[in-house]
Amino acid sequence: MTHDPLWAPWRSAYVTADKKKAPPGCFICRYLNESADATNFVVRRNPHSVVLLNLYPYNNGHLLIAPLAHKASLSELNDAELLEIQQQLVSMTESLQAIIKPEGFNIGVNLGHVAGAGLPGHIHWHIVPRWNGDTNFMGVCAETRVIVQSLAELYRLLTEHLAKP
């Protein structure tokens, strides 16, 4: 049986990065205070929320939506933030549907470190596009996720799509 090579050269930066030397503090707040949206993969800034690509995605198209304000819990969010975040969930799932055509989505928020929140101080929602068979032997047997599109390509497609009237 012949095996086809699996190439993902853009992942080398993640594989070789020193995970223990991540900048301290909240990466969402850091990105909001910087103007390098393309470098930080900030897809959309809104009056009360921000949309960004997950740098360590579970699947192709994995997005994060967060309030602009550094808030840890649902009860801290005001009505404008809650409404806008829900509107962005709708807008982003529609955009992803148009661009990468997933067959479904997992959408959720992890509240607290024990619930899986990697950044428990700044609440954020995950949008994870799903396809039939996207959990296969690579993840189960090889503990490897295959992301079929670079973050730069996804960022370009999303920002172009969102710029259309």
Secondary structure, 3 states (H helix, E strand, C coil): CCCCCCCCHHHHHHHHCCHHHCCCCCHHHHHHHCCCHHHHCEEEECCCEEEEECCCCCCCCCEEEEECCCCCCHHHCCHHHHHHHHHHHHHHHHHHHHHHCCCEEEEEECCCHHHCCCCCCCCCEEEEEECCCCCCHHHHHCCCCCCCCCHHHHHHHHHHHHHCC
